[in-house]
């Protein structure tokens, strides 16, 4: 298994500590799995205490041996139950403010922490964490490149896999099999309530226009109301667009892409619309530079679509547009 380098973890913690000092927050507790992995290198059931000054402490409930093996942090201790963190952290002295990931922390967890630290005020550091995470290091860019390489292989393999008459689910299973064999972790996480996300879908013809509850434009019918998204048992057809949307998560780093395939040929109207998407892609590659707001890219591309008379079909259809 590939481990996060010690110096990488140290830089991330130092960056967050700098923000804590600026905001006059004495410390923070990291509980959410993705943030735990980012700041400690492990997602074993733990509480990561990061003071504004000094060394961090990882308190592990389960599994201590794996956490010690996976994390490069110096201070890692076992705890039997969550209540133990109260006495351990209080040794640091009185903490007036403790930062928490309030955008994702369940209310019952928050209430428990209030009881453990009655003398402390809790503040939301979600934005600070996101700001630390959004600037990628050379190490992280390397991880994303590895993820993207697997994604490229999946899209190439799709050309050999798709055939008329097979179900969307069957086609998807072949692609996921390849991704997993190459190192795809098999789970795509979203930092949002009730936004469980499938990491692959193959949509043939009308399947690509089915709407659902997620904050996405196209997702497919799925196979059950219990999970109404993704590939279905619909058959892959000829002369219709076949959309493959796939995300690869490699060592926690996600690349996401979509490609449109066809067995046979597309109607002229769809070919022309697809040509516009390629023009937008080429234009975005020219203007997407460091410091350029995403809103500018969206506005520019939407204007390109409007000039072609396709604005009702841009990133979704009409009421379901992004």
C-alpha positions in Angstrom: 0.0 0.0 0.0 1.1 3.5 -0.8 1.5 5.7 2.3 1.2 9.5 2.5 4.8 10.9 3.1 5.5 12.4 6.5 6.6 15.8 5.1 3.3 16.0 3.2 1.3 15.5 6.3 3.4 18.0 8.2 3.0 20.7 5.6 -0.8 20.3 5.7 -1.0 20.5 9.4 1.3 23.6 9.5 -0.9 25.2 6.9 -4.1 24.6 9.0 -2.3 25.7 12.2 -1.4 29.0 10.5 -5.1 29.6 9.8 -6.1 28.6 13.4 -3.7 31.2 14.7 -5.0 33.9 12.4 -8.5 33.2 13.5 -7.5 33.0 17.2 -8.7 29.4 17.5 -6.6 27.5 20.0 -7.2 24.0 18.5 -9.4 21.8 16.3 -10.7 18.3 16.2 -10.8 16.4 13.0 -13.3 13.5 12.8 -14.5 13.1 9.2 -12.8 10.3 7.3 -11.6 12.3 4.3 -10.2 15.0 6.5 -8.6 12.4 8.8 -6.9 10.9 5.8 -5.7 14.2 4.6 -4.2 15.4 7.9 -3.1 12.0 9.3 -2.7 9.5 6.5 -5.3 7.1 8.0 -9.1 6.8 8.3 -9.1 4.4 11.2 -11.7 5.4 13.7 -9.9 8.3 15.3 -9.9 11.8 16.7 -7.2 14.1 15.5 -6.4 16.9 17.8 -4.5 19.8 16.1 -3.4 22.7 18.4 -2.7 26.1 16.9 0.9 25.6 18.3 2.7 22.4 18.9 2.4 18.8 17.8 -0.8 17.0 16.8 -2.2 14.0 18.6 -4.1 11.1 16.9 -6.4 9.3 19.4 -7.4 5.9 17.9 -10.4 3.9 18.9 -10.2 1.3 16.2 -7.8 0.0 14.8 -4.8 1.2 16.6 -2.2 -1.1 15.0 -3.3 -0.1 11.5 -3.4 3.6 12.3 0.1 3.4 13.7 1.2 1.6 10.5 -0.5 3.9 8.1 0.0 7.3 9.7 3.4 9.1 9.9 2.3 11.2 12.9 4.6 11.0 15.9 2.0 11.1 18.6 -0.6 8.2 18.2 -2.3 6.7 21.2 -5.1 4.2 21.7 -8.4 5.0 23.4 -11.2 2.6 24.5 -14.1 5.0 24.0 -14.7 8.5 22.7 -15.2 10.0 26.2 -11.5 9.5 26.8 -10.6 12.3 24.5 -12.0 14.9 27.0 -9.4 14.3 29.8 -6.6 13.8 27.3 -7.2 17.1 25.5 -7.9 19.1 28.7 -4.3 18.4 29.7 -3.5 21.1 27.0 -5.1 23.7 29.3 -8.3 25.6 28.9 -9.3 25.8 25.3 -11.7 28.7 24.8 -12.3 27.8 21.1 -12.2 24.4 19.4 -12.7 24.1 15.6 -14.9 21.5 14.1 -16.0 20.3 10.7 -19.5 21.6 11.2 -20.6 21.1 7.5 -20.4 17.4 7.9 -20.4 16.6 11.7 -23.6 14.8 12.8 -25.7 16.7 15.4 -25.4 13.9 18.0 -21.6 14.0 17.7 -21.7 17.7 18.2 -23.9 17.4 21.3 -21.6 14.8 22.8 -18.6 17.1 22.3 -20.5 19.9 24.0 -20.9 17.8 27.0 -17.2 16.8 27.0 -16.0 20.4 26.7 -18.6 22.6 28.5 -16.0 25.4 28.9 -15.2 25.6 25.2 -17.0 27.3 22.3 -17.1 25.4 19.1 -16.4 27.2 15.8 -16.8 26.0 12.2 -13.5 25.5 10.4 -14.9 23.7 7.4 -14.0 26.6 5.1 -10.4 26.7 6.5 -10.0 23.0 5.8 -11.3 23.3 2.3 -8.9 26.2 1.6 -6.0 24.1 2.8 -7.1 21.1 0.7 -7.8 23.0 -2.5 -4.2 23.9 -3.3 -2.6 20.6 -4.5 1.1 19.8 -3.8 3.4 18.1 -6.4 2.8 14.9 -4.5 -1.0 15.3 -4.9 -0.8 16.2 -8.5 1.2 13.0 -9.0 -1.6 11.0 -7.3 -4.1 12.6 -9.6 -2.0 11.7 -12.6 -2.0 8.1 -11.5 -5.8 8.2 -11.1 -6.2 9.8 -14.6 -4.0 7.2 -16.2 -6.4 4.5 -15.0 -9.4 6.5 -16.2 -7.8 6.7 -19.7 -7.4 3.0 -19.7 -11.1 2.5 -18.8 -12.3 4.7 -21.6 -10.1 3.0 -24.1 -11.3 -0.4 -22.9 -14.9 0.7 -23.4 -14.3 0.7 -27.2 -13.7 -3.0 -27.0 -16.4 -3.8 -24.5 -19.6 -2.1 -25.8 -21.8 -4.2 -28.0 -25.5 -4.1 -28.9 -27.8 -6.1 -26.8 -25.7 -6.2 -23.6 -27.2 -4.4 -20.6 -25.8 -1.2 -19.3 -25.1 -2.9 -16.0 -23.1 -5.6 -17.7 -21.0 -3.1 -19.6 -20.4 -1.1 -16.4 -19.2 -4.2 -14.6 -16.5 -4.8 -17.2 -15.3 -1.3 -16.8 -15.3 -1.4 -13.0 -13.4 -4.7 -13.1 -10.6 -3.1 -15.1 -10.5 0.0 -12.8 -10.4 -2.1 -9.7 -7.6 -4.3 -11.1 -5.6 -1.1 -11.8 -6.0 0.3 -8.3 -9.4 2.1 -8.2 -10.5 2.1 -4.6 -14.1 1.5 -5.6 -15.8 4.3 -3.7 -16.3 8.0 -4.6 -17.0 10.2 -1.6 -19.0 13.5 -1.7 -18.9 16.1 1.0 -22.7 16.6 1.0 -25.8 15.4 2.8 -27.7 12.6 1.1 -25.5 12.8 -2.0 -24.3 9.1 -2.1 -22.6 8.8 -5.5 -22.1 5.9 -7.8 -18.6 5.9 -9.3 -19.6 4.6 -12.8 -22.5 4.6 -15.1 -23.2 3.5 -18.7 -26.2 5.1 -20.3 -27.6 4.2 -23.7 -30.1 6.3 -25.5 -33.0 7.6 -23.4 -31.3 6.4 -20.2 -29.1 9.5 -20.4 -32.1 11.8 -20.1 -33.5 10.3 -16.9 -33.4 12.7 -13.9 -32.9 12.1 -10.2 -32.4 13.8 -6.8 -28.6 14.3 -7.0 -26.9 17.7 -7.7 -25.8 16.5 -11.1 -27.2 17.0 -14.6 -27.2 13.4 -15.9 -27.1 10.3 -13.9 -29.4 7.6 -15.3 -32.3 5.5 -13.9 -30.4 2.9 -11.8 -31.9 -0.4 -10.9 -34.0 0.5 -7.8 -35.9 3.4 -6.2 -33.6 2.6 -3.2 -30.7 3.9 -5.3 -32.1 5.7 -8.3 -29.0 6.5 -10.3 -26.6 4.9 -12.7 -26.7 2.1 -15.2 -29.9 0.0 -15.6 -30.9 -3.2 -17.2 -31.8 -1.3 -20.4 -30.1 -2.7 -23.5 -27.3 -0.9 -25.3 -28.5 0.0 -28.8 -27.2 1.0 -32.2 -27.2 4.5 -33.6 -27.8 6.1 -30.2 -25.4 8.0 -27.9 -23.9 5.9 -25.2 -22.6 8.0 -22.4 -20.0 6.6 -20.0 -19.4 8.7 -16.8 -16.7 7.3 -14.7 -14.7 8.4 -11.7 -11.5 6.8 -10.5 -10.3 7.2 -6.9 -6.7 6.3 -6.5 -5.3 6.5 -2.9 -8.0 9.0 -2.1 -7.5 11.2 -5.2 -10.3 11.4 -7.7 -10.4 12.0 -11.4 -13.8 12.1 -13.2 -14.6 12.1 -16.8 -17.3 11.3 -19.4 -17.1 10.1 -22.9 -19.8 9.6 -25.6 -19.7 6.5 -27.8 -21.9 5.2 -30.6 -22.2 1.8 -32.3 -23.1 2.8 -35.8 -23.7 6.5 -36.5 -25.5 9.4 -34.7 -28.3 11.5 -36.3 -27.1 14.7 -37.8 -28.6 16.9 -35.1 -26.7 15.0 -32.3 -23.5 15.1 -34.3 -23.7 18.9 -34.5 -24.4 19.2 -30.8 -21.5 17.0 -30.0 -19.3 19.1 -32.2 -20.2 22.1 -30.0 -19.1 20.3 -26.9 -15.7 19.7 -28.5 -15.4 23.4 -29.3 -16.2 24.3 -25.7 -13.6 21.8 -24.5 -11.0 23.3 -26.7 -11.9 26.8 -25.6 -11.8 25.9 -21.9 -8.3 24.5 -22.3 -7.2 27.9 -23.6 -8.7 30.1 -20.9 -8.6 27.8 -17.8 -5.6 29.3 -16.1 -4.6 29.6 -12.4 -6.6 32.4 -10.8 -9.5 32.3 -13.3 -12.8 31.9 -11.4 -14.9 28.8 -12.4 -17.8 31.2 -12.8 -16.0 32.9 -15.7 -15.5 29.5 -17.4 -19.2 28.7 -16.9 -20.4 32.0 -18.3 -18.1 31.9 -21.3 -19.1 28.3 -22.2 -22.8 29.1 -21.7 -22.5 32.0 -24.1 -20.9 29.7 -26.7 -23.9 27.4 -26.3 -26.4 30.2 -26.6 -25.0 31.3 -29.9 -25.7 27.8 -31.2 -29.3 27.8 -29.9 -28.6 24.9 -27.6 -28.9 26.7 -24.2 -31.8 24.5 -23.1 -29.5 21.5 -23.2 -26.4 22.9 -21.6 -25.2 20.7 -18.6 -28.6 19.1 -18.3 -32.0 19.9 -19.7 -34.0 23.0 -18.9 -35.2 22.8 -15.3 -32.5 20.2 -14.5 -29.5 22.3 -15.6 -26.6 23.1 -13.4 
